Amino acid sequence: MRIGEISFWYADIGLPPPRPALAGDTEADICIIGAGYTGLWTAYYLKKANPALNILIVEREFAGFGASGRNGGWLTGGFAWSHARYLRQSSPEAVRAMVRAMGGTVEEVIRVCTAEGIDADILRTDELMVATNPAQLARMQAEAQHRQSWGEERVSLLSQAELSARIQIPGALAALRVGGVARVQPAKLVQGLARTVEALGVRIVEGTAVTAYTPGQVQTAQGRVRAAIVLRCTEGFTADLPGHHRDWLPLNSAQIATAPLPPEIWQKIGWQGHEILGDFNNAYCYCQRTREGRITVGARGVPYKYGSRTDTGGAPDAETIRRLTAILHRHFPDAAAVPVDHAWCGVLGVPRDWCATVGFTPEAGLGFAGGYVGVGVSTSNLAGRTLADLALGRATDLTRLPWVNHKVRRWEPEPLRWLGVQGMYALLNHADAREQRLGIPPSRLARLGNWLTGS
């Protein structure tokens, strides 16, 4: 089994050739910190709006090193945050507009990939979230009702028979179906975006760590960048920047990938629609059937490293791999005869209220976007479009969405952060075990666990 090495997605396509580091002091109209999905999408829409802009992206590792090249490949356009928290600073109409805008990201990403010739194994499909016990069934029904009440007409329920006609999962009672989503190969998408923005004239420097930034300048060990506008697009690695240690918590998520399954096993499992698949456990999982017939399974790994430390090479611990393998064999017992080929992990950005934000201060020329809480493949596209409009001084439908300049407090100092996250996941896992073993309604332990960190 290969462990770490950034991700299976890079093992699939190979690591990109390195780009040069910053070579001394320079100037730009706009400097973007971070060459993941958010930074690249922002640069793309800025260049499309004004090709004359001098844009520089500064990246500590290489473009797509972080979550953009490690995620589960779910392009969903889903609204995964608290409607009520955005509602406190806006209106029901504004939140509904954000739901619609988020839902439109799937088509927009596909449109751009088609127009720019980006091959990212994009396959239109459905999202299926499966319930396997009464507590999960109750959460599923509540989730469907909630999302439909906010205008998500693409959300519906599948009966046990309708689900089994698509995929065989032991003990499945029903599923929530979300239409109009897609499966992607995330590393192919981020590398294609990087090549696209370079072709538009955007400069990307790699191996260049930002040590500080202030209005008008970005400081690195290799030199200083002067820019009227500075945009921070660092997601789970935001905690590594001076002064931002408690802005977003870097939460760990991990995945495994099997060897390709033989046709006779796929005949037993089904899954011919290549739906992206999850469950209604409190500590949920996320899966896909890849281009070449593997199964990937993702879930929370060691949830949080003390002091907001972030990983480098993406190597999960043995216990995380064991838990992911147990999920694989529980949902797909026929795949137990197939070895796990690869395991990897990465960090995602979690704000204190678990709600994503795009922010910009015109007088300082400083902006940021992120805090996607694990649903950044599509969300980053909307963030990039919104951040581009804000940086250009445009007043558009996107800049009026309620996540723009959404206010949220910082995370508590240690050891409170570590204790809160560890306690949350201990309670969620204990709740899942009780619900499965006893067949009880949704456990109050899960509610307590979510309360600990405000999720």
N, C-alpha and C positions, 0 to 999 in steps of 0.2 A: 504494500500500500504506500502511495506517495502522500506525505503529510506536509501541509503548508505549500511552499513554492508559489506563494501569492494565492492561487486558486486553480481549480480544475479547468476553468475557462481559459486560463493562459496556457495550461498544459495542452489544451486542445489546439490552440493556434500558435503557440510560441510567444515568448516575450518580444516586445517591440525593440527595435534598435534604439539606443539612447540618443537623446538630443543634447546638444551642448548646454553647459551651465551658463549662467550670466557671466559675461566677461567685462566686469567693471561697471562704473556708473553709466546710467542711460536715462532716457526720457521717453515718455509715452503720453498719449492723451488719457488712456484708461489702463490701469494696472489691475489685473485679476489675480488674486491669490488662490491657487488650487486649480489643477487641471483634471477635475473629475467631470461628471455630467453637468453639474450646475455651472461651473466656470466655462466649460466648452459651449453649452447652449447659450449662455449669456453672450459670449464672444460672437457666436454665430449670428444671433439676432441683431447685435450691435452693428456688425459688418454689413448685414443685409440692409439695415436701415441707412447706414452711412459708410460706404466703402472707403472713404478717405480717412477714417479714424485710424490712428496709430494705437494698436492694442497689444499689450504684452501680458502673457500668462506666466506666472512664476510658480513652479512646482517643486516641492521638496524631493520627491522620488522620481516617478515618471508618470506621464499622463495615464489616468485610469488605474493607478496603483491601489487606491482605497476601495470603498464600497462599490464604486462604479464598475470595477472589474471583478467583484467577488459575490455579488448579490444573487438572488434566486431566479432572476430572469422573468419577473412578473411585471408586465406592462399593462396596468389595470385601469388607470384613471380613477381609482377609488378614493373616497374621502374617509381617511382613517383616523381622524382626530375628533375632538369634542365639538359638536355643533354649538352646544350651550356656551362654551368658553369664548368662541368667536362672537357669539350673539351678544355677550355682555358689552362689547365695544362697537356693535354695529346694529344690524336689523335682520329679521327673518329673510327679507328680500335679498339682502347682500349675501347672506350665508348660502341661500339657494343659488345665487349667481356664481359663487365659488364652487359649489357642487357641480354645476353645469360646466364651468370652465375646466375643472379637474377632469370631468368625464370626457372632454374634448381632446385631452392630451394624447390619447391612443392614436386617433386619426392623424393628429399633427406630427407625431413622431414617425409614423408610417409614411406620411406625405414627404417629409424631409428626407428620410432614408431612400425613398424611391427617386426623388428629384436629384439627390446627390450621389446616387449609386452606392449607398452603404449597405453591404450584405451582413445582416446581423441575425440570420436564421429566424426572422420574424414570421410567426405563424398565427393567424387569427384563430381564436378559439374561445372557450368559455372558462370562467373561474368556477370551481366547485368547492364549497366548504362543507365538509361532511360531519354529521352528528352520529355518534356511536353509542350514546347512552341517554337516559331521560334528561339529565342536566344539560348536556350539549344540545339536545333537541329544543329545550326551552330557550337557551341562548340563541339558537339559530332562528327560532320564530320571532323572538324579540328583535333581533338584528334586522331581519327582513322587514318587519313592520316599521322599525325606526328609519331605515334607509329609504323605504318607499314614501314615508311621510315627508321626507326632505327632497322628493322629486326624482329619485333614482328608479325610473321606470324599467330599467334593464335588469332589476333584481326580482327573482322569483324563487319559488320552492319546487324541488323535485321530490316525488314520492320515493319510497324504497324501490319500487319496481322500475321507475324511470331512471333512478340512479344505477341500479344493477344492469340495466340495458347498456350503460356506458362503461362502467368500471366495476370490478368486483373487489369490495373491501369488507372483510369480515366484521359482522356486527353493525354494519351501517344501517341506520334507520331512515335517513332522509338527507337532503343536501340543499344548501342555498346556492342558487345559480346566479352568476353575474355574466351577462352577455357583453359582447363588444370589447373583449380584452385580447391580449396577444402574449405569446411566449417568445422570448428573445434569448440570444447568446450575449450576455452583458459585456464581455470583453470585446467582442466583435463590434458592438455598438459604440463603446467609448473610443476604441481605436479608430473606427471609421469617422467619428466626429472630430477627433484630433486631426486626422489627415485633411478633413474637409475645411476646418477653420484655418489651417496652415495654407491651404490652397487659396483661401480668400485673402491672405496677407497678414494673418495674425501670427505674431511671434510667440513661441513656446520655449521657455528655458526650463531644463530639468536639473535635478541634483542641486537645487538652490533653495536652501531653507530660509524662510522669512524669520528674522529675529525680532522685528518690531515694525509697526506701521502707525503713521499719524496722518492727519490731513495733508495731502500733497506729496507724501513720500512713503516708500517701502524700503526698509533696511534689510539687507542680507549680508552673509559673510563674504560674498563675492562682489558686492557693490551696492550702490543705492539707486533706486528707481524714483525719479520725480514724475508725478502724474497728477493732473487736476482731480481725477476721480480714482478712488481705490475701492475695489469690491472684494469682500472676503467670501470665498466659496469653499470652505474647508470641512464642512459637515462633521464627521466623527473625530477629526483631528483638530477641531477648533480649540480643544482644551490644551493643546501643545503651544498655543500662541500666548506670549506674555500678556497678562491682563484679562485673559478670557478663560482662565482655568475652571471657572464655575458657571460659565454661560450655558454650555450643553454637556450633558453627561455622555461619555463614550461607552455605549452599551455593546456588549459582544454578542455576535450571532455566528453560528457555525453550520457547515454543510458537509455532506458526504456524497460521493457519486459512485454508483456501481459500475462494474464492467457491463458492456452491452448484453442485454438479455436475449436469449435465443427465441426464435419465432414461436416455439411450442409454449413457452412461458407467457409470452404476450397474448397468445390465444386464450389462456386461462384468465389473465388479468383484464383483458379488454383494453380500455384506454386508447381506442383508435382515434379519438378526437383530439388527443394531445392536450386535454384540458390542464390548466394549472390547478393544483389541488392542495387543499389544506384541511384542517379540522377545527372543531370548536372546543378543543381543550383550552383551559385557561392559559397554559403554557403551550401555545399553538405551534404547529409545524407548517412548512410550506414545501411543496414538491413540484417537480416537472418531469416530463418524459422528453429527453433530449433528441436532437436531430438524429443521432446515431443509435438510439434505442437504449440509453442508460436511464436510470432513475436517480434523480438528485433529491435529497431530503435535507431540509434545513430547520433549525430551531435555535433557541437560546443555548449558548455554550456556558462556560464560566462567565456569569453575566456581567461582571464589572471588576476591573483591577483597581486596587486601592490607590487613591491619589489621582484618579482619572488618567492612569497610564494607558497608552495605546500600544497595540502589537506592531510588529514589523513584517515578518515573513508569513504570517497567517497560519501558524501551526497550532491546532487545537490540542487540548490535553486528552489523555486516554479515556477518562471518564466521559467527556463530552462525546467522543467517537462511539463509545459503548451505548450511550443514550440514543444517539441518532440511529445507530444500527438497530436498536430495539424498536424504535418507531418504524423504521423500514420494514422489519419483519412482522410487526403487528398489523400494519396496513396492507402489506404485500407479502404474505407468507410464502408464496410461490417463488419469490425472489431470494429466499434464504440460501438457495444453492449457488447463487451468483456472488462472487467476492466483491467487497468494497474496494474500489481502485484508488480513491483519492479522498482526503479530508482536509478542510481548510476553514479559516475563520476570518473575521474582520470586525470593525466597529462601525456603529451607526450613531447619529447624533440625536440626543433626547433632551429637549427643553424641559424646564421644571413643570410646565403644565401639559407636556406631551403634545404640543400644537406647533406645527411648522410656521415659519415666519419669513417674510421678505421685508427688509428694512432699508431705508435710505434717508440720509440727512443732507439736503442740497447745499446748505451753507458750508458744511465741512467737506462735501464731496466724498463721503464715506457710505458704503452700502454693504449689505450682506444678504445671504439667503441660506436656508437649510433647516435643520431640526426635523427631518422627515420621519423619524421614528420607524425606519425600515421600509418605507414605501416610496423611495426616491426615484425609481426608474422613470415613472411618468411624471411625478411631482416636480422633478428637477427641470423638466421642459417648461412647465408653466412658470416656475420660478425664474428661469432664464429669460423668458419673454417679458415677465413683469419687471425684473431687475433692469433689463435693457431699456424699457420704457421709462423707468424712474431715472436712470442715469442720463437719458437724453432729454429729461425735463418734459416728457409728454404726459398729458392728462388723458388717460384712456380707461376703458372698462376694466382692464386688468389692474391698473394702479388704484382703483377704487375698491378692490376686493378686501374683505375684512382681515386677511392675514398680513396686509401691508402695514408695517410699523405696529404690529400687534405687540402689546406690552406684556412681559413676563418677568418674574423675579428670578434671581440666580439660585443655583443649587446651594444647599447648606455646606459648610466646611466639613472636612473629615474629622472624626470618623463617622459622622452622621450619614454622609452620602453612602459609604460602604455598607453600614448597618442597615440602612433603609432598603437598598437594592437587594442585599442578601436576604433580608426578611421577606421582602415581597415575593421573590422567587421560591423561597422555602414554603411559603403559604400557598402559592399557586400550585406548586407540584403536589403538596399534601392534599389540596382540594381536589385536584384531578384524580389522585389515587382513591380518595374516599368516594367520589362520584362514580367512578368506574366499578369499584368493588361493591358498593352498597346500593347502587341504582337510585340515589337520592336526588332531590331537586338541587339547583345550583347552590353550591356551598357558600356559607357566609365567610369562610376562611379566605376565599378568593376576593371577596369584597374588601376584607380587611387588608389583604396583600396589596391590592390596587390603591387603597387609601394611603398606605405608607409612603408611596412616592408620588401620589397625585395622578396616577394613570387612569 
